[in-house]
């Protein structure tokens, strides 16, 4: 359903109308639409926060091994996601009723979802009732029966959640006018993060003592909130399904599903990216135990999540502006590559007192807030821009199916991984193994980034910013035509600013290291002084030289672009590069504070660990910039002096956009920002 431009009737008292398919909105009704969708998001976010944050704690208290926790929280839901979700999505795309094609799936399954959500919180009570009425169950411990009950309730909860959780996201694409999707997703993200912040700050600290009340309360809120939303939102009329009825049923429907969704490597690469990213996140269920190992209590853990969420919420207000300007796929690709840099490895070697780690967590969360906000908002718009709109639910479900296949395996393996690490480091504290979560995350994040880079390269090859349309082999043209939103090209002015940030992030550590060495010497901490002189300082200098070499190459390409000459590599987009450079420049202060604390507390080996991990992270940072230059090679061939919204004249001179070639997939006439 493509949305039309706003219609402005003639006359002084007429109103601007906006369209999404057959739906028509005034500004007032559009605000009401946003309000009800955002209210649904608030209820949805609260519910989604409860299960993954509290159940790991409950299962751990019951004595469940890590592989069981992983199986209950990731493997079971993953199996349902790879079976139920594709069916629901495929059917909802083709379903037609007087109430729409999405809302009926939500309303009919919501009561059962909320019932089993409440039963998860009442699992201890159900166990007591069962043992009092069935004598044979008394041969088993209450903990064993409760774990089995939680597993069963979780399976049923996730089964019905597949119906609601799937079509809720597709509803946005069906009822929100296209020109407001970016702003809506920004508002959506703000409300979601705000709901999470409220939960983490005020509720999570009672996770262990008031589990029953939290689950029952979340169930009631979710039921009432979603029913209200479904009653107040109206779907439009959809065009007839462009296939025979038999093609959407039985084995024929299954064949249609697979033949369409896996018809092009562009989609397969995207599915693989989300799959391995989900595998990286499978170990996230043990994140609570990592924080406990680092000396935090429930109250501190909740406050870190809440405070950083508020920072992300505030940043989202501004981040949404850049989604369409920089293109969501570009944002996601750059973010995936730079996310491979994981400084959490340092916590394998260093243990700061809990209060210090608390403030480090808050500081890092605030510094990366804008990056997190931008990536969080870009996810769904990215899918809306690269998946065919007529098959949006179907393609999202295919992505979920493949992702879940990986998650099913990863959920168990993540628990096995933690248990194996526990055996290897059996002489350490029981929770020490959770420090190695970062190893798992880094490996799978890197694999996911590889596949998203392949998606980005295919997208560029098929037209990129100016000509891309989703491949659609089921159509005569082989593509599905969709609206193309204008984006900004690499800008010389902002690239220069990004380089200055990287100068600070990569060259200042050399001077800071020298200052730290002087301080270590005055404090008589010669072990740290010696290793900083032998390793940290020389490596920091080598990384600085590496950056200066790459910087020179980028400047040479910028000058070539301005002169209309071929580029040696490519020009990375200024947007994400500037954001990442600013972020690492600010993180330099966090690093300095960490080293200062270790020296103050006479933790010389910790100071050395912080120094070495920082140097290695900076090396990866330069390597990621080099990689994106190579990825853009052959496509980023247009350079502008700045990023105006339209062509302007200043001091009698017009800013020019200079195309460098006429390769297929690039349209010089579209070069104006």
For each residue, the residues with C-beta under 8 A, 3 or more apart:
1: 20 21 22 173 174 236 238 239 389
2: 21 178 389 482 483
3: 18 19 20 21 177 178 179 483
4: 7 19
5: 179
6: 16 17 18 19 179
7: 4 16 17 19
8: 14 16 17
9: 14 15 17
10: 14
11: 14
12:
13:
14: 8 9 10 11
15: 9 26 27
16: 6 7 8 26 27
17: 6 7 8 9 24 25 26
18: 3 6 24 25 26 27 30 177 179 180
19: 3 4 6 7 23 24 25 177
20: 1 3 23 25 174 175 176 177 178 236
21: 1 2 3 174 236 237 238
22: 1 236 237
23: 19 20 175 234 235 236
24: 17 18 19
25: 17 18 19 20 29 30 33 177
26: 15 16 17 18 29 30
27: 15 16 18 30 31
28: 31 32
29: 25 26 32 33
30: 18 25 26 27 33 34 177 180
31: 27 28 34 35
32: 28 29 35 36 232
33: 25 29 30 36 37 175 176 233
34: 30 31 37 38 184 187
35: 31 32 38 39
36: 32 33 39 40 228 229 232 233
37: 33 34 40 41 171 172 175 176 184 188 229 233
38: 34 35 41 42 187 188 191
39: 35 36 42 43 225 228 229
40: 36 37 43 44 168 225 226 229
41: 37 38 44 45 188 191 192 195
42: 38 39 45 46 191 192 194 195 225
43: 39 40 46 47 221 222 224 225 226 229
44: 40 41 47 48 168 192 222 225 226
45: 41 42 48 49 191 192 195 196 199
46: 42 43 49 50 195 199 218 221 222
47: 43 44 50 51 117 218 219 221 222
48: 44 45 51 52
49: 45 46 52 53 195 196 199 200
50: 46 47 53 54 117 199 214 215 218
51: 47 48 54 55 73 117 120 154 157
52: 48 49 55 56 73 284 285
53: 49 50 56 57 200 204 207 288
54: 50 51 57 58 204 207 211 214 215
55: 51 52 58 59 72 73 120 150 154
56: 52 53 59 60 69 73 285 286 288 289
57: 53 54 60 61 207 208 288
58: 54 55 61 62 123 150 211
59: 55 56 62 64 68 69 72 147 150
60: 56 57 63 64 69 289
61: 57 58 208
62: 58 59 143 146 147
63: 60 143
64: 59 60 68 69 72 147
65: 68 69 415 419
66: 69 70 286 414 415 416 418 419
67: 70 71 412 415 416 419
68: 59 64 65 71 72 147 415
69: 56 59 60 64 65 66 72 73 285 286 415
70: 66 67 73 74 75 282 285 411 412 413 414 415 416
71: 67 68 74 75 76 151 411 412 415
72: 55 59 64 68 69 75 76 150 151 154
73: 51 52 55 56 69 70 76 77 154 285 411
74: 70 71 77 78 282 285 407 408 410 411 412 414
75: 70 71 72 78 79 407 408 409 411 412
76: 71 72 73 79 80 151 154 155 158
77: 73 74 80 81 154 158 161 404 407
78: 74 75 81 82 404 405 406 407 408 411
79: 75 76 82 83 404 408
80: 76 77 83 84 85 155 158 159 162 404
81: 77 78 84 85 158 162 400 401 403 404 407
82: 78 79 85 86 400 401 402 404 405 408
83: 79 80 86 87 401
84: 80 81 87 88 159 162 163
85: 80 81 82 88 89 162 166 397 400 401 404
86: 82 83 89 90 257 394 397 398 400 401
87: 83 84 90 91 397
88: 84 85 91 92 105 162 163 166 167 397
89: 85 86 92 93 166 167 170 393 394 396 397 400
90: 86 87 93 94 248 253 257 393 394 397
91: 87 88 94 95 248
92: 88 89 95 101 102 105 166 167 170 393
93: 89 90 101 170 390 391 392 393 394
94: 90 91 101 241 248
95: 91 92 101 104 105
96: 101 238 240 241
97: 100 101 104
98:
99: 103 104 107 235
100: 97 103 104 174 234 235 236 238
101: 92 93 94 95 96 97 104 174 235 238
102: 92 105 106 167 168 170 171 174 235
103: 99 100 106 107 167 171 230 233 235
104: 95 97 99 100 101 107 108
105: 88 92 95 102 108 109 163 164 166 167
106: 102 103 109 110 163 164 167 168 226 230
107: 99 103 104 110 227 230
108: 104 105 163
109: 105 106 112 113 160 163 164
110: 106 107 113 114 160 164 222 223 226 227
111: 114 115 223
112: 109 115 116 156 160
113: 109 110 116 117 157 160 161 163 164 222
114: 110 111 117 118 219 220 222 223
115: 111 112 118 119 219
116: 112 113 119 120 153 154 156 157 160
117: 47 50 51 113 114 120 121 157 215 218 219 222
118: 114 115 121 122 215 216 219 220
119: 115 116 122 123 126 149 153 157
120: 51 55 116 117 123 150 153 154 157 215
121: 117 118 211 212 213 214 215 216 219
122: 118 119 125 126 212 215 216
123: 58 119 120 126 127 146 149 150 153
124: 127 128 142 146 212
125: 122 128 129 212
126: 119 122 123 129 130 149
127: 123 124 130 131 142 145 146 149
128: 124 125 131 132 142
129: 125 126 132 133
130: 126 127 133 134 137 145 149
131: 127 128 134 137 138 142 145
132: 128 129
133: 129 130
134: 130 131 137 138
135: 138
136: 139
137: 130 131 134 140 145
138: 131 134 135
139: 136
140: 137 144 145
141: 144 145
142: 124 127 128 131 145 146
143: 62 63 146 147
144: 140 141 147 148
145: 127 130 131 137 140 141 142 148 149
146: 62 123 124 127 142 143 149 150
147: 59 62 64 68 143 144 150 151
148: 144 145 151 152
149: 119 123 126 127 130 145 146 152 153
150: 55 58 59 72 120 123 146 147 153 154
151: 71 72 76 147 148 154 155
152: 148 149 155 156
153: 116 119 120 123 149 150 156 157
154: 51 55 72 73 76 77 116 120 150 151 157 158
155: 76 80 151 152 158 159
156: 112 116 152 153 159 160
157: 51 113 116 117 119 120 153 154 160 161
158: 76 77 80 81 154 155 161 162
159: 80 84 155 156 162
160: 109 110 112 113 116 156 157 163 164
161: 77 113 157 158 164 165
162: 80 81 84 85 88 158 159 165 166
163: 84 88 105 106 108 109 113 160 166 167
164: 105 106 109 110 113 160 161 167 168 226
165: 161 162 168 169
166: 85 88 89 92 105 162 163 169 170 393 396 397 400
167: 88 89 92 102 103 105 106 163 164 170 171 393
168: 40 44 102 106 164 165 171
169: 165 166 172 380 396
170: 89 92 93 102 166 167 173 174 392 393 396
171: 37 102 103 167 168 174 175 233 235
172: 37 169 175 176 181 184 185 188 380
173: 1 170 176 181 384 389 392
174: 1 20 21 100 101 102 170 171 235 236 238
175: 20 23 33 37 171 172 233 234 235 236
176: 20 33 37 172 173 180 181 184
177: 3 18 19 20 25 30 180 181
178: 2 3 20 181 483
179: 3 5 6 18
180: 18 30 176 177 183 184
181: 172 173 176 177 178 184 185 381 384
182: 185 186 320 323 324 377 381
183: 180 186 187 320
184: 34 37 172 176 180 181 187 188
185: 172 181 182 188 189 320 323 377 380 381
186: 182 183 189 190 316 317 319 320 321 323 377
187: 34 38 183 184 190 191 320
188: 37 38 41 172 184 185 191 192
189: 185 186 192 193 313 316 320 373 376 377
190: 186 187 193 194 313 316 317
191: 38 41 42 45 187 188 194 195
192: 41 42 44 45 188 189 195 196
193: 189 190 196 197 309 310 312 313 316 373 376
194: 42 190 191 197 198 309 310 313
195: 41 42 45 46 49 191 192 198 199
196: 45 49 192 193 199 200 305 306 309
197: 193 194 200 201 305 306 307 309 310 313
198: 194 195 201 202 203 306
199: 45 46 49 50 195 196 202 203 204
200: 49 53 196 197 203 204 301 302 303 305 306 309
201: 197 198 204 302 303 305 306 307
202: 198 199 205
203: 198 199 200 206 207 214 302
204: 53 54 199 200 201 207 298 301 302 305
205: 202 298 299 302
206: 203 209 210 213 214
207: 53 54 57 203 204 210 211 214 298
208: 57 61 211 298
209: 206
210: 206 207 213 214
211: 54 58 121 207 208 214 215
212: 121 122 124 125 215 216
213: 121 206 210 216 217
214: 50 54 121 203 206 207 210 211 217 218
215: 50 54 117 118 120 121 122 211 212 218 219
216: 118 121 122 212 213 219 220
217: 213 214 220 221
218: 46 47 50 117 214 215 221 222
219: 47 114 115 117 118 121 215 216 222 223
220: 114 118 216 217 223 224
221: 43 46 47 217 218 224 225
222: 43 44 46 47 110 113 114 117 218 219 225 226
223: 110 111 114 219 220 226 227
224: 43 220 221 227 228
225: 39 40 42 43 44 221 222 228 229
226: 40 43 44 106 110 164 222 223 229 230
227: 107 110 223 224 230 231
228: 36 39 224 225 231 232
229: 36 37 39 40 43 225 226 232 233
230: 103 106 107 226 227 233
231: 227 228
232: 32 36 228 229
233: 33 36 37 103 171 175 229 230
234: 23 100 175
235: 23 99 100 101 102 103 171 174 175 238
236: 1 20 21 22 23 100 174 175
237: 21 22
238: 1 21 96 100 101 174 235
239: 1 242
240: 96
241: 94 96 245 248
242: 239 390
243: 247 248 256
244: 247
245: 241 248 249
246: 249 250 252
247: 243 244 252 253 256
248: 90 91 94 241 243 245 252 253 256
249: 245 246 252 253
250: 246 253 254
251: 254 255
252: 246 247 248 249 255 256
253: 90 247 248 249 250 256 257
254: 250 251 257 258
255: 251 252 258 259
256: 243 247 248 252 253 259 260
257: 86 90 253 254 260 261 394 398
258: 254 255 261 262
259: 255 256 262 263
260: 256 257 263 391 394 473 474
261: 257 258 267 391 394 395 398
262: 258 259 267 268 398
263: 259 260 267 471 473 474
264: 267 268 471 473
265: 268 269 458
266: 269 270 386 455 458 459 462 471
267: 261 262 263 264 270 271 387 395 398 471
268: 262 264 265 271 272
269: 265 266 272 273 451 452 454 455 458
270: 266 267 273 274 386 399 451 452 455
271: 267 268 274 275 398 399 402 403
272: 268 269 275 276 402 448 451
273: 269 270 276 277 336 448 449 451 452 455
274: 270 271 277 278 399 402 403 448
275: 271 272 278 279 402 403 405 406 407 448
276: 272 273 279 280 406 444 445 447 448 451
277: 273 274 280 281 336 403 444 445 448
278: 274 275 281 282 403 404 406 407 410
279: 275 276 282 406 407 409 410 444 447 448
280: 276 277 283 440 441 443 444 445 448
281: 277 278 284 441
282: 70 74 278 279 285 407 410 411 413 414
283: 280 286 287 410 414 417 418 437 440 441
284: 52 281 287
285: 52 56 69 70 73 74 282 288 414
286: 56 66 69 283 289 290 414 415 418 434 437
287: 283 284 290 291 437
288: 53 56 57 285 291 292 301
289: 56 60 286 292 293 431 434
290: 286 287 293 294 347 431 434 435 437
291: 287 288 294 296 300 301 304
292: 288 289 295 296 297 301 431
293: 289 290 429 431 432 434 435
294: 290 291 347 351 352 354 357
295: 292 351 352 353 354 355 357
296: 291 292 300 301 304 354 357 358 361
297: 292 300 301 354
298: 204 205 207 208 301 302
299: 205 302 303
300: 291 296 297 303 304 354 358
301: 200 204 288 291 292 296 297 298 304 305
302: 200 201 203 204 205 298 299 305 306
303: 200 201 299 300 306 307 358
304: 291 296 300 301 307 308 358 361 362 365
305: 196 197 200 201 204 301 302 308 309
306: 196 197 198 200 201 302 303 309 310
307: 197 201 303 304 310 311 362 365 366
308: 304 305 311 312 361 362 365 366 369
309: 193 194 196 197 200 305 306 312 313
310: 193 194 197 306 307 313 314
311: 307 308 314 315 365 366 369
312: 193 308 309 315 316 369 372 373 376
313: 189 190 193 194 197 309 310 316 317 373
314: 310 311 317 369
315: 311 312 318 319 369 370 372 373 374
316: 186 189 190 193 312 313 319 320 373 376 377
317: 186 190 313 314 320
318: 315 321 370 373
319: 186 315 316 322 323 370 373 374 377
320: 182 183 185 186 187 189 316 317 323 377
321: 186 318 325
322: 319 325 326 331 374 575
323: 182 185 186 319 320 326 328 331 374 377 378 381
324: 182 327 328 381 485 487
325: 321 322 487 488 575 643
326: 322 323 330 331 487 488 573 575 576
327: 324 330 331 385 465 485 487
328: 323 324 331 332 378 379 381 382 385
329: 332 333 382 385 386 455 456 459
330: 326 327 333 334 456 487 573 575 576
331: 322 323 326 327 328 334 335 374 375 378 382 575 576
332: 328 329 335 336 375 378 379 382 452
333: 329 330 336 337 452 453 455 456 631
334: 330 331 337 338 572 573 576 577 580 628
335: 331 332 338 339 371 374 375 378 576
336: 273 277 332 333 339 340 445 448 449 452 453
337: 333 334 340 449 452 453 624 627 628
338: 334 335 341 576 580 621 624
339: 335 336 342 445 449
340: 336 337 442 445 446 449 620 624
341: 338 617 620 621 624
342: 339 345 438 441 442 445
343: 346 613 614 617
344: 347 437 438 441
345: 342 348 438 439 442 613
346: 343 349 350 609 610 613
347: 290 294 344 350 351 435 438
348: 345 435 436 438
349: 346 605 606 609
350: 346 347 598 603 605 606 609 610
351: 294 295 347 606
352: 294 295 356 357 360 594 597 598 606
353: 295 356 357 601
354: 294 295 296 297 300 357 358
355: 295 358 359
356: 352 353 359 360 597
357: 294 295 296 352 353 354 360 361
358: 296 300 303 304 354 355 361 362
359: 355 356 362 363
360: 352 356 357 363 364 590 593 594
361: 296 304 308 357 358 364 365
362: 304 307 308 358 359 365 366
363: 359 360 366 367 590 593
364: 360 361 367 368 587 590
365: 304 307 308 311 361 362 368 369
366: 307 308 311 362 363 369
367: 363 364 583 586 587 590
368: 364 365 371 372 583 587
369: 308 311 312 314 315 365 366 372 373
370: 315 318 319 373 374 579 583
371: 335 368 374 375 579 580 583
372: 312 315 368 369 375 376
373: 189 193 312 313 315 316 318 319 369 370 376 377
374: 315 319 322 323 331 335 370 371 377 378 579
375: 331 332 335 371 372 378 379
376: 189 193 312 316 372 373 379
377: 182 185 186 189 316 319 320 323 373 374 381
378: 323 328 331 332 335 374 375 381 382
379: 328 332 375 376 382 383
380: 169 172 185 383 384
381: 181 182 185 323 324 328 377 378 384 385
382: 328 329 331 332 378 379 385 386
383: 379 380 386 387 392 395 396 399
384: 173 181 380 381 387 389 392
385: 327 328 329 381 382 482 485
386: 266 270 329 382 383 455 459 468 470
387: 267 383 384 391 392 395 396 470
388: 391 392 395 470 472 480 482
389: 1 2 173 384 392 480 482
390: 93 242 472 480
391: 93 260 261 387 388 394 395 472
392: 93 170 173 383 384 387 388 389 395 396
393: 89 90 92 93 166 167 170 396 397
394: 86 89 90 93 257 260 261 391 397 398
395: 261 267 383 387 388 391 392 398 399
396: 89 166 169 170 383 387 392 393 399 400
397: 85 86 87 88 89 90 166 393 394 400 401
398: 86 257 261 262 267 271 394 395 401 402
399: 270 271 274 383 395 396 402 403
400: 81 82 85 86 89 166 396 397 403 404
401: 81 82 83 85 86 397 398 404 405
402: 82 271 272 274 275 398 399 405 406
403: 81 271 274 275 277 278 399 400 406 407
404: 77 78 79 80 81 82 85 278 400 401 407 408
405: 78 82 275 401 402 408 409
406: 78 275 276 278 279 402 403 409 410
407: 74 75 77 78 81 275 278 279 282 403 404 410 411
408: 74 75 78 79 82 404 405 411 412
409: 75 279 405 406 412 413
410: 74 278 279 282 283 406 407 413 414 444
411: 70 71 73 74 75 78 282 407 408 414 415
412: 67 70 71 74 75 408 409 415 416
413: 70 282 409 410 416 417
414: 66 70 74 282 283 285 286 410 411 417 418 440
415: 65 66 67 68 69 70 71 286 411 412 418 419
416: 66 67 70 412 413 419 420
417: 283 413 414 420 421 436 440
418: 66 283 286 414 415 421 422 433 434 436 437
419: 65 66 67 415 416 422 423 433
420: 416 417 423 424
421: 417 418 424 425 433 436
422: 418 419 425 426 430 432 433
423: 419 420 426
424: 420 421
425: 421 422 428 432 433
426: 422 423
427:
428: 425 432 433
429: 293 432
430: 422 433
431: 289 290 292 293 434
432: 293 422 425 428 429 435
433: 418 419 421 422 425 428 430 436
434: 286 289 290 293 418 431 437
435: 290 293 347 348 432 438
436: 348 417 418 421 433 439 440
437: 283 286 287 290 344 418 434 440 441
438: 342 344 345 347 348 435 441 442
439: 345 436 442 443
440: 280 283 414 417 436 437 443 444
441: 280 281 283 342 344 437 438 444 445
442: 340 342 345 438 439 445 446
443: 280 439 440 446 447
444: 276 277 279 280 410 440 441 447 448
445: 276 277 280 336 339 340 342 441 442 448 449
446: 340 442 443 449 450
447: 276 279 443 444 450 451
448: 272 273 274 275 276 277 279 280 336 444 445 451 452
449: 273 336 337 339 340 445 446 452 453
450: 446 447 453 454
451: 269 270 272 273 276 447 448 454 455
452: 269 270 273 332 333 336 337 448 449 455 456
453: 333 336 337 449 450 456 457 627 631
454: 269 450 451 457 458
455: 266 269 270 273 329 333 386 451 452 458 459
456: 329 330 333 452 453 459 460 631
457: 453 454 460 461 631
458: 265 266 269 454 455 461 462
459: 266 329 386 455 456 462 463 464 468
460: 456 457 463 464 634 635 665
461: 457 458 665
462: 266 458 459 467 468 469 471 665
463: 459 460 466 467 468 469 665
464: 459 460 467 468 635 665 666
465: 327 468 484 486 487 489 670
466: 463 484 666 667 670
467: 462 463 464 484 665 667
468: 386 459 462 463 464 465 484
469: 462 463 472 479 480 481 482
470: 386 387 388 479 480 482
471: 263 264 266 267 462 478 479
472: 388 390 391 469 475 477 478 479 480
473: 260 263 264 478
474: 260 263
475: 472 478 479 480
476:
477: 472 481
478: 471 472 473 475
479: 469 470 471 472 475
480: 388 389 390 469 470 472 475
481: 469 477
482: 2 385 388 389 469 470
483: 2 3 178
484: 465 466 467 468
485: 324 327 385
486: 465 670 673
487: 324 325 326 327 330 465
488: 325 326 491 575 640 643 673
489: 465 636 638 639 640 643 657 671 673
490: 495 561 571 572 573 574 636 638 639 640
491: 488 494 495 574 639 640 641 642 643 673
492: 495 496 558 561 562 639 640 641 642
493: 496 497 641 642 643
494: 491 497 498 574 575 578 642 643
495: 490 491 492 498 499 554 558 571 572 574 577 578
496: 492 493 499 500
497: 493 494 500 501 574 578
498: 494 495 501 502 574 577 578 581
499: 495 496 502 503 551 554 555 581
500: 496 497 503 504 581
501: 497 498 504 505 578 581 582 584 585
502: 498 499 505 506 547 551 581 584 585 621 625
503: 499 500 506 507 508 547 551
504: 500 501 507 508 585 588
505: 501 502 508 509 581 584 585 587 588 618 621
506: 502 503 509 543 544 547 584 618 621 622
507: 503 504 510 511 544 547
508: 503 504 505 511 512 585 588
509: 505 506 512 513 540 544 588 591 614 615 618
510: 507 513 514 537 540 541 544
511: 507 508 514 515
512: 508 509 515 516 588 592
513: 509 510 516 517 532 536 537 540 611
514: 510 511 517 518 537
515: 511 512 518 519
516: 512 513 519 520 532 592 595 599 607 611
517: 513 514 520 521 529 532 533 537
518: 514 515 521 522
519: 515 516 522 523 599
520: 516 517 523 525 526 528 529 532 599 604 607
521: 517 518 524 525 526 529
522: 518 519
523: 519 520 599
524: 521
525: 520 521 528 529 599 602 604 607
526: 520 521 529 530
527: 530 531 604 605 608
528: 520 525 531 532 599 604 605 607 608
529: 517 520 521 525 526 532 533
530: 526 527 533 534
531: 527 528 534 535 536 608 611
532: 513 516 517 520 528 529 535 536 537 607 608 611
533: 517 529 530 536 537
534: 530 531 538
535: 531 532 538 539 608 611 612
536: 513 531 532 533 539 540 608 611 612 615
537: 510 513 514 517 532 533 540 541
538: 534 535 541 542
539: 535 536 542 543 612 615 619
540: 509 510 513 536 537 543 544 615 618
541: 510 537 538 544 545
542: 538 539 545 546
543: 506 539 540 546 547 615 618 619 622
544: 506 507 509 510 540 541 547 548
545: 541 542 548 549
546: 542 543 549 550 619 622
547: 502 503 506 507 543 544 550 551 622
548: 544 545 551 552
549: 545 546 552 553
550: 546 547 553 554 622 625 626 629
551: 499 502 503 547 548 554 555
552: 548 549 555 556
553: 549 550 556 557 568 569 629
554: 495 499 550 551 557 558 569 571 572 629
555: 499 551 552 558 559
556: 552 553 559 560 568
557: 553 554 560 561 567 568 569 570 571 629
558: 492 495 554 555 561 562 571 639
559: 555 556 562 563
560: 556 557 563 565 566 567 568 660
561: 490 492 557 558 564 565 567 571 637 638 639 658 660
562: 492 558 559 639 658
563: 559 560
564: 561 658 659 660
565: 560 561 660
566: 560 660 661
567: 557 560 561 570 571 633 636 637 660
568: 553 556 557 560
569: 553 554 557 629 630 632 633
570: 557 567 628 629 630 631 632 633 634 635 636 637
571: 490 495 554 557 558 561 567 629 632 636 637 639
572: 334 490 495 554 576 577 625 628 629 632 636
573: 326 330 334 490 576 577 632 636
574: 490 491 494 495 497 498 577 578 643
575: 322 325 326 330 331 488 494 578 579
576: 326 330 331 334 335 338 572 573 579 580
577: 334 495 498 572 573 574 580 581 625 628
578: 494 495 497 498 501 574 575 581 582
579: 370 371 374 575 576 582 583
580: 334 338 371 576 577 583 584 621
581: 498 499 500 501 502 505 577 578 584 585
582: 501 578 579 585 586
583: 367 368 370 371 579 580 586 587
584: 501 502 505 506 580 581 587 588 618 621
585: 501 502 504 505 508 581 582 588
586: 367 582 583 589 590
587: 364 367 368 505 583 584 590 591
588: 504 505 508 509 512 584 585 591 592
589: 586 592 593
590: 360 363 364 367 586 587 593 594
591: 509 587 588 594 595 610 614
592: 512 516 588 589 595 596
593: 360 363 589 590 596 597
594: 352 360 590 591 597 598 610
595: 516 591 592 598 599 607 610 611
596: 592 593 599 600
597: 352 356 593 594 600 601 603
598: 350 352 594 595 601 603 604 606 607 610
599: 516 519 520 523 525 528 595 596 602 603 604 607
600: 596 597
601: 353 597 598
602: 525 599
603: 350 597 598 599 606 607
604: 520 525 527 528 598 599 607 608
605: 349 350 527 528 608 609
606: 349 350 351 352 598 603 609 610
607: 516 520 525 528 532 595 598 599 603 604 610 611
608: 527 528 531 532 535 536 604 605 611 612
609: 346 349 350 605 606 612 613
610: 346 350 591 594 595 598 606 607 613 614
611: 513 516 531 532 535 536 595 607 608 614 615
612: 535 536 539 608 609 615 616
613: 343 345 346 609 610 616 617
614: 343 509 591 610 611 617 618
615: 509 536 539 540 543 611 612 618 619
616: 612 613 619 620
617: 341 343 613 614 620 621
618: 505 506 509 540 543 584 614 615 621 622
619: 539 543 546 615 616 622 623
620: 340 341 616 617 623 624
621: 338 341 502 505 506 580 584 617 618 624 625
622: 506 543 546 547 550 618 619 625 626
623: 619 620 626 627
624: 337 338 340 341 620 621 627 628
625: 502 550 572 577 621 622 628 629
626: 550 622 623 629 630
627: 337 453 623 624 630 631
628: 334 337 570 572 577 624 625 631 632
629: 550 553 554 557 569 570 571 572 625 626 632 633
630: 569 570 626 627 633
631: 333 453 456 457 570 627 628
632: 569 570 571 572 573 628 629 635 636
633: 567 569 570 629 630 636
634: 460 570 637 663
635: 460 464 570 632 665 666
636: 489 490 567 570 571 572 573 632 633
637: 561 567 570 571 634 659 660 661 663 666
638: 489 490 561 657 658 659 660 666 668 671
639: 489 490 491 492 558 561 562 571 658
640: 488 489 490 491 492 643 655 657 671 673
641: 491 492 493 655 656
642: 491 492 493 494 655
643: 325 488 489 491 493 494 574 640 673
644: 647 648 655 673
645: 673
646: 672 673
647: 644 654 655 672
648: 644 654 655
649: 652 653 654
650: 653 655
651:
652: 649
653: 649 650
654: 647 648 649
655: 640 641 642 644 647 648 650
656: 641
657: 489 638 640 671 672 673
658: 561 562 564 638 639 671
659: 564 637 638 662 666 668 671
660: 560 561 564 565 566 567 637 638
661: 566 637 666
662: 659 666 668
663: 634 637 666
664:
665: 460 461 462 463 464 467 635
666: 464 466 635 637 638 659 661 662 663
667: 466 467 670 671
668: 638 659 662 671
669:
670: 465 466 486 667
671: 489 638 640 657 658 659 667 668
672: 646 647 657
673: 486 488 489 491 640 643 644 645 646 657
